[in-house]
């Protein structure tokens, strides 16, 4: 397990050195090492996903200060994200014939949560365009959009999981 993590970290460092998003290097290593992943970790995948979901929401919450949030920031975060989610879900049901839950899962998977990619670039833009409020507004809106996308994922995860202790319909 330590080898894929170490190679992922090195790939992240190389990507950052070439001024590319580091997450792309980590994802590339994840795809390359997918066949060599320990099988006991694959069995614990569901629990790891739930833990990662919690850590993601917990970490994103620290990036937002309540005092900086105003209605313009909330609209800037939720309106484009909701429109993209709705368009992808409608496309999945109408064009590809998915069920609404499957189309929603597709939409949340393709949902553009650019929190880790957008915020560092906005710090640079904020320094270049001093006094322009747009970098500050987007820097505040990006974590809210990430919480919204992660929250939708959690809701869909709960809707798609079978109910525990549900009686079989065959009996």
C-alpha positions as CSV (number, residue, x, y, z in Angstrom):
1,X,0.0,0.0,0.0
2,X,2.8,2.4,0.7
3,X,4.3,2.1,-2.8
4,X,1.2,3.4,-4.6
5,X,0.9,6.2,-2.0
6,X,4.5,7.2,-2.4
7,X,4.3,7.1,-6.3
8,X,1.1,9.1,-6.1
9,X,2.8,11.8,-4.0
10,X,5.8,11.9,-6.4
11,X,3.5,12.2,-9.4
12,X,1.7,15.0,-7.6
13,X,5.0,16.8,-7.0
14,X,6.1,16.4,-10.6
15,X,2.8,17.7,-11.9
16,X,3.0,20.7,-9.6
17,X,6.6,21.3,-10.8
18,X,5.2,21.5,-14.4
19,X,2.5,23.9,-13.1
20,X,-0.2,21.3,-13.6
21,X,-2.9,20.3,-11.1
22,X,-1.4,17.8,-8.6
23,X,-4.6,15.9,-8.3
24,X,-4.2,14.8,-12.0
25,X,-0.9,13.0,-11.1
26,X,-2.5,11.3,-8.2
27,X,-5.5,10.2,-10.3
28,X,-3.1,8.9,-13.0
29,X,-1.2,6.8,-10.4
30,X,-4.5,5.5,-9.1
31,X,-5.5,4.3,-12.5
32,X,-2.1,2.7,-13.1
33,X,-2.0,0.9,-9.7
34,X,-5.6,-0.2,-9.7
35,X,-4.8,-3.8,-10.6
36,X,-2.1,-4.0,-7.9
37,X,-4.3,-2.8,-5.1
38,X,-4.5,-5.2,-2.1
39,X,-7.7,-7.2,-2.1
40,X,-8.4,-6.7,1.6
41,X,-8.6,-3.0,1.0
42,X,-11.1,-3.5,-1.8
43,X,-13.3,-5.3,0.7
44,X,-13.1,-2.2,3.0
45,X,-13.7,0.2,0.1
46,X,-17.2,1.2,1.3
47,X,-16.0,2.1,4.8
48,X,-13.0,4.0,3.3
49,X,-15.4,6.0,1.0
50,X,-17.6,6.9,3.9
51,X,-14.6,8.1,5.9
52,X,-13.2,10.0,3.0
53,X,-16.6,11.7,2.5
54,X,-16.6,12.8,6.1
55,X,-13.0,14.1,5.9
56,X,-13.8,16.0,2.7
57,X,-16.8,17.7,4.3
58,X,-14.9,18.4,7.5
59,X,-12.0,19.9,5.7
60,X,-14.1,22.0,3.3
61,X,-16.0,23.5,6.3
62,X,-12.7,25.0,7.6
63,X,-12.2,27.0,4.4
64,X,-15.4,29.1,4.8
65,X,-15.8,31.8,7.3
66,X,-19.4,32.5,8.2
67,X,-18.8,36.3,8.3
68,X,-17.7,36.3,4.6
69,X,-20.8,34.6,3.3
70,X,-23.5,36.8,1.9
71,X,-26.4,36.0,-0.5
72,X,-24.3,36.9,-3.6
73,X,-21.7,34.2,-2.6
74,X,-24.4,31.6,-2.0
75,X,-26.1,32.3,-5.4
76,X,-22.6,32.3,-7.1
77,X,-21.9,28.9,-5.5
78,X,-25.3,27.2,-5.9
79,X,-27.0,28.5,-9.0
80,X,-24.4,27.3,-11.6
81,X,-23.8,24.1,-9.7
82,X,-27.6,23.3,-9.5
83,X,-28.0,24.1,-13.2
84,X,-25.1,21.8,-14.2
85,X,-26.4,19.0,-12.0
86,X,-30.0,19.3,-13.3
87,X,-28.8,19.5,-17.0
88,X,-26.6,16.4,-16.6
89,X,-29.4,14.5,-14.8
90,X,-32.0,15.4,-17.5
91,X,-29.5,14.4,-20.2
92,X,-28.9,11.1,-18.6
93,X,-32.6,10.3,-18.4
94,X,-33.7,11.6,-21.8
95,X,-30.8,10.7,-24.0
96,X,-29.3,7.6,-22.4
97,X,-32.4,6.2,-20.8
98,X,-31.1,6.0,-17.3
99,X,-33.4,5.9,-14.3
100,X,-33.6,9.2,-12.4
101,X,-31.3,7.8,-9.6
102,X,-28.7,6.5,-12.1
103,X,-28.8,9.9,-14.0
104,X,-28.4,11.7,-10.7
105,X,-25.4,9.5,-9.9
106,X,-24.0,10.4,-13.3
107,X,-24.6,14.1,-12.7
108,X,-22.9,14.1,-9.3
109,X,-19.9,12.2,-10.7
110,X,-19.5,14.7,-13.5
111,X,-20.3,17.6,-11.2
112,X,-17.6,20.2,-11.5
113,X,-16.2,20.7,-8.0
114,X,-13.1,22.7,-8.6
115,X,-12.3,23.6,-5.0
116,X,-8.7,22.3,-5.1
117,X,-8.0,23.6,-8.6
118,X,-9.7,26.9,-8.5
119,X,-8.7,28.4,-5.1
120,X,-4.9,28.4,-5.7
121,X,-5.4,30.2,-9.0
122,X,-7.7,32.7,-7.4
123,X,-5.0,33.6,-4.9
124,X,-2.7,34.5,-7.8
125,X,-5.5,36.5,-9.6
126,X,-6.3,38.3,-6.4
127,X,-2.7,39.5,-6.2
128,X,-2.7,40.6,-9.9
129,X,-6.0,42.4,-9.8
130,X,-6.0,44.1,-6.4
131,X,-9.4,45.6,-5.6
132,X,-11.4,43.4,-8.0
133,X,-14.0,41.6,-5.9
134,X,-14.5,38.6,-8.2
135,X,-11.5,36.5,-7.1
136,X,-12.6,36.9,-3.4
137,X,-16.2,36.0,-4.2
138,X,-15.2,32.9,-6.1
139,X,-12.7,31.9,-3.5
140,X,-15.6,32.0,-0.9
141,X,-18.0,30.2,-3.3
142,X,-15.8,27.3,-4.2
143,X,-15.9,25.5,-0.8
144,X,-19.7,26.0,-0.7
145,X,-20.0,24.4,-4.1
146,X,-17.8,21.5,-2.9
147,X,-20.0,21.0,0.2
148,X,-23.1,21.1,-2.1
149,X,-21.6,18.5,-4.4
150,X,-20.4,16.3,-1.6
151,X,-23.8,16.6,0.1
152,X,-25.6,15.5,-3.1
153,X,-23.3,12.6,-3.3
154,X,-24.1,11.6,0.3
155,X,-27.8,11.9,-0.4
156,X,-27.5,9.7,-3.5
157,X,-25.4,7.2,-1.6
158,X,-28.2,6.9,1.0
159,X,-30.9,6.6,-1.7
160,X,-29.1,4.0,-3.6
161,X,-28.2,1.7,-0.7
162,X,-30.8,-1.0,0.1
163,X,-32.5,-0.5,3.4
164,X,-31.0,-2.6,6.2
165,X,-33.4,-5.2,7.6
166,X,-36.0,-4.8,4.8
167,X,-38.1,-7.9,4.4
168,X,-37.7,-9.7,1.1
169,X,-40.6,-9.3,-1.3
170,X,-40.5,-13.0,-2.2
171,X,-41.6,-14.2,1.2
